[in-house]
Amino acid sequence: MRWLLKLFILPALVFGLYLNSVRADTIAMPEKAKTNAGSYSIDLPGRGMTMAGVTKRFGPPDKKLAKVGTPPITRWIYKDFIVYFEYQYVIHAVVTQPAP
């Protein structure tokens, strides 16, 4: 009778404990909140582009602001974005948010 315990029951208990530890739960995640804002893409001047290249590709800016600081930083304001220049080279371009 003891050999029956060792042969069948003990392995069944060990295997049963193993199966119990392998179980997993399913987690339901909430759906993403839907926004009214649609996604869009806009072409921006690239870093290192010259003022002449920006003007050629995007046209003249709506407004040119005076140089500020050392090195001189210039801002050109377009309808959908602002371009920052150091000397005559683009260092950054930022998409502007539409007014509410």
DSSP file (Angstrom, degrees, kcal/mol; ACC not computed):
  #  RESIDUE AA STRUCTURE BP1 BP2  ACC     N-H-->O    O-->H-N    N-H-->O    O-->H-N    TCO  KAPPA ALPHA  PHI   PSI    X-CA   Y-CA   Z-CA
    1    1 A M     >        0   0    0      0, 0.0     4,-1.6     0, 0.0     3,-0.1   0.000 360.0 360.0 360.0 -36.8    0.0    0.0    0.0
    2    2 A R  H  >  +     0   0    0      1,-0.2     4,-2.1     2,-0.2     5,-0.2   0.894 360.0  52.9 -64.3 -39.7    2.9    2.3    0.8
    3    3 A W  H  > S+     0   0    0      1,-0.2     4,-2.2     2,-0.2    -1,-0.2   0.812 105.1  56.3 -66.8 -28.8    4.4    1.8   -2.7
    4    4 A L  H  >>S+     0   0    0      2,-0.2     4,-2.4     1,-0.2     5,-1.0   0.880 106.4  50.6 -66.9 -39.8    0.9    2.8   -4.2
    5    5 A L  I  <>S+     0   0    0     -4,-1.6     5,-2.5     1,-0.2     4,-0.3   0.932 114.3  43.3 -62.0 -47.1    1.1    6.1   -2.3
    6    6 A K  I  <5S+     0   0    0     -4,-2.1    -2,-0.2     1,-0.2    -1,-0.2   0.874 116.8  47.1 -67.0 -37.5    4.5    6.8   -3.6
    7    7 A L  I  <5S+     0   0    0     -4,-2.2    -2,-0.2    -5,-0.2    -1,-0.2   0.880 131.2   5.0 -76.6 -39.9    3.8    5.7   -7.1
    8    8 A F  I  X5S+     0   0    0     -4,-2.4     4,-1.4    -5,-0.1    -3,-0.2   0.805 125.6  45.5-115.2 -47.0    0.4    7.5   -7.8
    9    9 A I  I  ><S+     0   0    0     -5,-1.0     4,-2.3    -4,-0.3     5,-0.2   0.931 109.6  50.3 -76.4 -46.1   -0.7    9.8   -5.1
   10   10 A L  H  ><S+     0   0    0     -5,-2.5     4,-2.3     1,-0.2     5,-0.2   0.934 113.2  45.5 -61.5 -48.5    2.4   11.7   -4.3
   11   11 A P  H  > S+     0   0    0      0, 0.0     4,-2.7     0, 0.0    -1,-0.2   0.874 111.6  54.4 -61.9 -34.7    3.2   12.6   -8.0
   12   12 A A  H  X S+     0   0    0     -4,-1.4     4,-2.3     2,-0.2    -2,-0.2   0.906 109.1  47.6 -64.2 -41.0   -0.4   13.6   -8.5
   13   13 A L  H  X S+     0   0    0     -4,-2.3     4,-2.2     2,-0.2    -1,-0.2   0.930 113.7  46.5 -65.6 -45.1   -0.2   16.0   -5.5
   14   14 A V  H  X S+     0   0    0     -4,-2.3     4,-2.0     1,-0.2    -2,-0.2   0.928 114.5  47.2 -63.1 -44.9    3.0   17.5   -6.7
   15   15 A F  H  X S+     0   0    0     -4,-2.7     4,-2.4     1,-0.2    -1,-0.2   0.874 110.2  53.9 -64.3 -37.8    1.7   17.9  -10.3
   16   16 A G  H  X S+     0   0    0     -4,-2.3     4,-1.8    -5,-0.2    -1,-0.2   0.888 108.3  48.7 -64.3 -40.6   -1.6   19.4   -8.9
   17   17 A L  H  X S+     0   0    0     -4,-2.2     4,-1.5     2,-0.2    -1,-0.2   0.882 110.5  52.3 -66.0 -37.9    0.4   22.0   -7.0
   18   18 A Y  H  X S+     0   0    0     -4,-2.0     4,-0.9     1,-0.2     3,-0.2   0.922 109.0  49.0 -63.1 -45.1    2.4   22.8  -10.1
   19   19 A L  H  X S+     0   0    0     -4,-2.4     4,-0.6     1,-0.2     3,-0.5   0.865 107.6  55.6 -63.2 -36.2   -0.8   23.3  -12.2
   20   20 A N  H >< S+     0   0    0     -4,-1.8     3,-0.5     1,-0.2    -1,-0.2   0.856 107.5  48.7 -65.3 -35.2   -2.3   25.5   -9.6
   21   21 A S  H 3< S+     0   0    0     -4,-1.5    -1,-0.2    -3,-0.2    -2,-0.2   0.645 104.2  60.6 -81.0 -13.7    0.8   27.9   -9.7
   22   22 A V  H 3< S+     0   0    0     -4,-0.9    -1,-0.2    -3,-0.5    -2,-0.2   0.610  78.8 111.7 -88.3 -13.4    0.7   28.1  -13.5
   23   23 A R    <<  -     0   0    0     -4,-0.6     2,-0.3    -3,-0.5    -3,-0.0  -0.202  49.9-161.0 -61.2 151.5   -2.7   29.6  -13.8
   24   24 A A        -     0   0    0      2,-0.0     2,-0.3     0, 0.0    -2,-0.1  -0.960  10.7-130.9-134.3 152.8   -3.1   33.2  -15.0
   25   25 A D        -     0   0    0     -2,-0.3     2,-0.5     2,-0.0     0, 0.0  -0.707  18.0-127.6 -99.6 154.3   -5.8   35.8  -14.7
   26   26 A T        -     0   0    0     -2,-0.3     2,-0.5     2,-0.0    -2,-0.0  -0.897  20.4-154.3-102.2 128.4   -7.1   37.9  -17.6
   27   27 A I        -     0   0    0     -2,-0.5     2,-0.6     2,-0.0    -2,-0.0  -0.893   5.6-145.5-105.9 126.9   -7.1   41.6  -17.0
   28   28 A A        -     0   0    0     -2,-0.5    -2,-0.0     0, 0.0     0, 0.0  -0.819  16.1-154.6 -91.8 120.5   -9.7   43.8  -18.8
   29   29 A M        -     0   0    0     -2,-0.6     2,-0.0     1,-0.1    -2,-0.0  -0.727  21.3-110.3 -94.1 142.5   -8.2   47.2  -19.7
   30   30 A P        -     0   0    0      0, 0.0     3,-0.1     0, 0.0    -1,-0.1  -0.380  39.6-103.4 -67.9 150.9  -10.4   50.2  -20.2
   31   31 A E        -     0   0    0      1,-0.1     3,-0.1    -2,-0.0     2,-0.0  -0.361  42.9 -91.3 -72.0 154.5  -10.6   51.5  -23.8
   32   32 A K        -     0   0    0      1,-0.1     2,-0.2    -2,-0.1    -1,-0.1  -0.348  45.9-104.8 -62.7 144.1   -8.8   54.6  -24.7
   33   33 A A        -     0   0    0     -3,-0.1     2,-0.4     1,-0.1    -1,-0.1  -0.530  34.7-125.5 -69.7 134.9  -10.7   57.8  -24.4
   34   34 A K        -     0   0    0     -2,-0.2     2,-0.3    -3,-0.1    -1,-0.1  -0.687  26.0-157.1 -84.9 132.8  -11.9   59.1  -27.7
   35   35 A T        -     0   0    0     -2,-0.4    -1,-0.0     2,-0.2     0, 0.0  -0.758  21.4-136.5-108.4 156.7  -10.8   62.7  -28.4
   36   36 A N  S    S+     0   0    0     -2,-0.3     2,-0.4     2,-0.1    -1,-0.1   0.717  79.6  97.1 -79.5 -22.1  -12.4   65.1  -30.8
   37   37 A A        -     0   0    0      1,-0.0    -2,-0.2    -3,-0.0     2,-0.2  -0.544  68.4-145.5 -73.9 125.8   -9.0   66.2  -32.1
   38   38 A G        -     0   0    0     -2,-0.4     2,-0.3     1,-0.1    -2,-0.1  -0.542  20.0-109.4 -84.8 155.8   -8.1   64.5  -35.3
   39   39 A S        +     0   0    0     -2,-0.2     2,-0.3     2,-0.0    -1,-0.1  -0.617  42.8 173.5 -84.3 147.1   -4.5   63.6  -36.0
   40   40 A Y        -     0   0    0     -2,-0.3     2,-0.4     2,-0.0     0, 0.0  -0.956  24.0-134.5-147.5 164.9   -2.8   65.5  -38.7
   41   41 A S        -     0   0    0     -2,-0.3     2,-0.4     2,-0.0    -2,-0.0  -0.958  16.7-170.8-125.0 141.9    0.7   65.9  -40.2
   42   42 A I        -     0   0    0     -2,-0.4     2,-0.4    38,-0.0    53,-0.0  -0.996  24.1-123.5-135.1 140.1    2.5   69.1  -41.1
   43   43 A D        -     0   0    0     -2,-0.4    -2,-0.0     0, 0.0     0, 0.0  -0.684  34.4-172.9 -81.7 128.4    5.7   69.6  -43.0
   44   44 A L        -     0   0    0     -2,-0.4     2,-0.1    49,-0.1    49,-0.1  -0.878  31.0 -96.4-121.8 154.1    8.2   71.6  -41.0
   45   45 A P        -     0   0    0      0, 0.0     2,-0.2     0, 0.0     3,-0.1  -0.431  45.9-122.6 -64.3 142.7   11.6   73.0  -41.9
   46   46 A G    >   -     0   0    0      1,-0.1     3,-1.9    -2,-0.1    44,-0.3  -0.522  30.7 -87.4 -88.6 155.9   14.5   70.7  -40.9
   47   47 A R  T 3  S+     0   0    0      1,-0.3    44,-0.2    -2,-0.2    -1,-0.1  -0.359 114.6  25.1 -60.3 134.3   17.3   71.6  -38.6
   48   48 A G  T 3  S+     0   0    0     42,-2.7    -1,-0.3     1,-0.3    43,-0.1   0.299  85.6 137.5  92.8  -9.3   20.2   73.2  -40.5
   49   49 A M    <   -     0   0    0     -3,-1.9    41,-2.7    41,-0.1    -1,-0.3  -0.417  52.8-121.1 -67.0 145.3   18.1   74.5  -43.3
   50   50 A T  B  >  -A   89   0A   0     39,-0.2     4,-2.3     1,-0.1    39,-0.2  -0.403  17.5-112.0 -85.4 165.0   19.0   78.1  -44.3
   51   51 A M  H  > S+     0   0    0     37,-1.4     4,-2.5     1,-0.2     5,-0.2   0.902 120.9  51.7 -60.1 -40.9   16.7   81.1  -44.3
   52   52 A A  H  > S+     0   0    0      1,-0.2     4,-2.4     2,-0.2    -1,-0.2   0.894 109.5  49.7 -64.2 -39.3   16.8   81.1  -48.1
   53   53 A G  H  > S+     0   0    0      2,-0.2     4,-2.2     1,-0.2    -2,-0.2   0.877 110.8  49.2 -66.6 -38.1   15.8   77.4  -48.2
   54   54 A V  H  X S+     0   0    0     -4,-2.3     4,-3.2     2,-0.2     5,-0.5   0.927 112.5  47.7 -66.2 -44.7   12.9   78.0  -45.8
   55   55 A T  H  X S+     0   0    0     -4,-2.5     4,-1.7     1,-0.2    -2,-0.2   0.905 112.8  49.2 -62.4 -41.5   11.7   80.9  -47.9
   56   56 A K  H  < S+     0   0    0     -4,-2.4    -1,-0.2    -5,-0.2    -2,-0.2   0.899 120.4  35.5 -64.9 -40.5   12.0   78.9  -51.1
   57   57 A R  H  < S+     0   0    0     -4,-2.2    -2,-0.2    -5,-0.1    -1,-0.2   0.878 134.0  21.5 -84.1 -38.9   10.1   75.9  -49.7
   58   58 A F  H  < S-     0   0    0     -4,-3.2    -3,-0.2     1,-0.3    -2,-0.2   0.462 102.6-123.8-111.7  -3.4    7.5   77.5  -47.4
   59   59 A G     <  -     0   0    0     -4,-1.7    -1,-0.3    -5,-0.5    -2,-0.1  -0.190  54.2 -31.5  83.9 177.6    7.3   81.1  -48.8
   60   60 A P  S    S-     0   0    0      0, 0.0    16,-0.0     0, 0.0    -5,-0.0  -0.401  72.9-108.4 -69.8 146.6    7.8   84.3  -46.9
   61   61 A P        -     0   0    0      0, 0.0    17,-0.2     0, 0.0     3,-0.2  -0.296  15.3-124.6 -71.5 159.3    6.7   84.2  -43.2
   62   62 A D  S    S+     0   0    0     15,-1.6     2,-0.3     1,-0.3    16,-0.2   0.844  96.6   9.5 -67.8 -33.8    3.7   86.0  -42.0
   63   63 A K  E     -B   77   0A   0     14,-1.6    14,-3.1     2,-0.0     2,-0.5  -0.987  62.8-155.5-150.9 136.7    5.9   87.9  -39.5
   64   64 A K  E     -B   76   0A   0     -2,-0.3     2,-0.3    12,-0.2    12,-0.2  -0.965  17.1-153.3-112.1 124.4    9.6   88.2  -38.9
   65   65 A L        -     0   0    0     10,-2.8    10,-0.5    -2,-0.5     3,-0.1  -0.694  27.3 -97.2 -95.7 151.6   10.7   89.1  -35.4
   66   66 A A        -     0   0    0     -2,-0.3     9,-0.2     1,-0.1    -1,-0.1  -0.157  46.1 -89.2 -65.2 157.5   14.0   90.9  -34.7
   67   67 A K        -     0   0    0      7,-0.1     2,-0.4     5,-0.1     7,-0.2  -0.389  44.7-162.4 -66.5 143.8   17.2   89.1  -33.7
   68   68 A V  B   > -C   73   0A   0      5,-1.6     5,-2.3     3,-0.1    -3,-0.0  -0.997  39.4 -17.7-132.7 134.4   17.7   88.5  -29.9
   69   69 A G  T   5S-     0   0    0     -2,-0.4     4,-0.0     3,-0.2    -2,-0.0  -0.019  89.8 -35.5  78.3-175.5   20.8   87.7  -27.9
   70   70 A T  T   5S+     0   0    0      1,-0.2    -1,-0.1     2,-0.1     3,-0.0  -0.987 131.4  32.7-130.8 119.4   24.2   86.3  -28.7
   71   71 A P  T   5S-     0   0    0      0, 0.0     2,-0.2     0, 0.0    -1,-0.2   0.597 115.8-110.0 -65.2 155.7   24.3   84.3  -30.9
   72   72 A P  T   5 -     0   0    0      0, 0.0    15,-2.0     0, 0.0     2,-0.5  -0.400  32.3-161.0 -65.9 125.9   21.4   86.0  -32.6
   73   73 A I  E   < -CD  68  86A   0     -5,-2.3    -5,-1.6    -2,-0.2     2,-0.4  -0.933   8.1-169.3-108.0 125.9   18.1   84.0  -32.5
   74   74 A T  E     - D   0  85A   0     11,-2.2    11,-3.1    -2,-0.5     2,-0.4  -0.907   7.3-152.4-116.4 142.5   15.5   85.0  -35.0
   75   75 A R  E     - D   0  84A   0    -10,-0.5   -10,-2.8    -2,-0.4     2,-0.5  -0.954   5.3-167.5-115.9 134.0   11.9   83.8  -35.2
   76   76 A W  E     -BD  64  83A   0      7,-2.4     7,-2.7    -2,-0.4     2,-0.6  -0.983  13.8-150.2-115.0 129.2    9.8   83.6  -38.3
   77   77 A I  E     +BD  63  82A   0    -14,-3.1   -15,-1.6    -2,-0.5   -14,-1.6  -0.887  16.9 178.4-106.9 121.2    6.1   83.1  -37.7
   78   78 A Y        -     0   0    0      3,-2.8    18,-0.1    -2,-0.6   -20,-0.0  -0.603  45.5 -97.1-107.1 173.6    4.0   81.2  -40.2
   79   79 A K  S    S+     0   0    0     -2,-0.2     3,-0.1     1,-0.2    -1,-0.0   0.907 119.8  20.3 -58.9 -45.2    0.3   80.3  -40.0
   80   80 A D  S    S+     0   0    0      1,-0.1    16,-2.1    15,-0.1     2,-0.3   0.512 128.5  20.0-106.7  -7.5    0.8   76.8  -38.6
   81   81 A F  E     - E   0  95A   0     14,-0.3    -3,-2.8     2,-0.0     2,-0.4  -0.977  59.7-129.7-156.5 165.9    4.3   76.9  -37.2
   82   82 A I  E     -DE  77  94A   0     12,-2.6    12,-2.7    -2,-0.3     2,-0.4  -0.972  19.6-152.9-121.6 137.7    7.2   79.0  -35.9
   83   83 A V  E     -DE  76  93A   0     -7,-2.7    -7,-2.4    -2,-0.4     2,-0.5  -0.941   3.8-155.0-114.4 132.4   10.8   78.6  -37.0
   84   84 A Y  E     -DE  75  92A   0      8,-3.4     7,-3.0    -2,-0.4     8,-1.5  -0.914  12.5-166.6-107.7 130.6   13.8   79.5  -34.9
   85   85 A F  E     -DE  74  90A   0    -11,-3.1   -11,-2.2    -2,-0.5     2,-0.5  -0.906  17.8-156.3-116.9 143.4   17.1   80.4  -36.5
   86   86 A E  E >  S-DE  73  89A   0      3,-2.8     3,-2.2    -2,-0.4     2,-0.4  -0.990  83.5 -36.5-113.1 120.2   20.6   80.8  -35.1
   87   87 A Y  T 3  S-     0   0    0    -15,-2.0   -13,-0.1    -2,-0.5    -2,-0.1  -0.559 128.3 -31.7  56.1-118.6   22.4   83.1  -37.5
   88   88 A Q  T 3  S+     0   0    0     -2,-0.4   -37,-1.4    -3,-0.1     2,-0.4   0.279 120.0  94.8-109.6  12.3   20.8   81.9  -40.8
   89   89 A Y  E <  S-AE  50  86A   0     -3,-2.2    -3,-2.8   -39,-0.2     2,-0.2  -0.842  77.0-114.0-110.6 140.9   20.3   78.3  -39.9
   90   90 A V  E     + E   0  85A   0    -41,-2.7   -42,-2.7    -2,-0.4    -5,-0.3  -0.495  33.8 169.6 -67.4 130.0   17.1   76.6  -38.5
   91   91 A I  E     -     0   0A   0     -7,-3.0     2,-0.3     1,-0.4    -6,-0.2   0.583  67.2  -0.3-111.5 -20.6   17.6   75.3  -35.0
   92   92 A H  E     - E   0  84A   0     -8,-1.5    -8,-3.4   -46,-0.1    -1,-0.4  -0.967  51.5-161.3-165.7 148.4   14.0   74.4  -34.2
   93   93 A A  E     - E   0  83A   0     -2,-0.3     2,-0.4   -10,-0.2   -10,-0.2  -0.997  14.8-167.3-136.6 133.5   10.5   74.5  -35.7
   94   94 A V  E     - E   0  82A   0    -12,-2.7   -12,-2.6    -2,-0.4     2,-0.3  -0.969  20.3-128.9-127.1 132.8    7.4   74.2  -33.6
   95   95 A V  E     - E   0  81A   0     -2,-0.4   -14,-0.3   -14,-0.2     2,-0.3  -0.633  29.6-134.5 -76.0 133.0    3.7   73.6  -34.6
   96   96 A T        -     0   0    0    -16,-2.1    -1,-0.0    -2,-0.3   -17,-0.0  -0.647  14.7-119.0 -90.2 147.9    1.4   76.3  -33.1
   97   97 A Q        -     0   0    0     -2,-0.3     2,-0.1     1,-0.1    -1,-0.0  -0.643  31.5-111.0 -82.5 138.1   -1.8   75.4  -31.5
   98   98 A P        -     0   0    0      0, 0.0    -1,-0.1     0, 0.0   -18,-0.0  -0.434  38.7-102.6 -67.1 144.6   -5.0   76.8  -33.1
   99   99 A A              0   0    0      1,-0.1     0, 0.0    -2,-0.1     0, 0.0  -0.436 360.0 360.0 -67.7 138.6   -6.7   79.4  -30.9
  100  100 A P              0   0    0      0, 0.0    -1,-0.1     0, 0.0     0, 0.0   0.506 360.0 360.0 -69.7 360.0   -9.8   78.1  -29.1
